[in-house]
Amino acid sequence: MTVHSEHPFLPPEGERSTVRRLRGRWPSGVAVVTTGSGRERTGLTVSSLLVVDGEPGVVLVMLDPLSDLAEALADGVPCVVNLLASPHRDLAEAFAGVAPAPGGPFTLGVWRDGDHGPELTDAAAVARCRVAVVADHETGWSVRHELTIESASLTDVPTLRHERGGYH
């Protein structure tokens, strides 16, 4: 459930970024990237990510450099990429900071503290990673983080997609 009838940070029609609108037309999966444990947990909804096959596999994520997650993800830090399933819309909104989460976003869903960080127990997939590279410059409004995949768990549950400001 959201408090606003439309996105609270939506600029007026004439001031919207064409690039952001172009990106919005590209359907993408939705993940919550997490790190830490106990009271030191942090996470952020991320749809700007790319999974790269190889030995080892890599997840590239673009993060707001001012986010708590970006500050926590230094070289070598373990983290988890939780690919969200269809029922996780409210959870995605809470971790994005656009919907209320009394007690914090980790009160939504069932989480377990794994060796790499918080894992959503009913995620569509979970990739346990370690930060390999944090770019030393911004690309657009973001900083690229390269995460090496150390292990992953997959399900057959449909993933949550985001396109043109909505979840599908």
Secondary structure, 3 states (H helix, E strand, C coil): CCCCCCCCCCCCHHHCCHHHHHHHCCCEECEEEEECCHHHCEEEEECCEEEECCCCCEEEEEECCCCHHHHHCCCCCEEEEEECEHHHHHHHHHHHCCCCCCCCHHHCCCEEECCCCEEECCCCEEEEEEEEEEEEEEECCEEEEEEEEEEEEECCCCECEEECCEEC
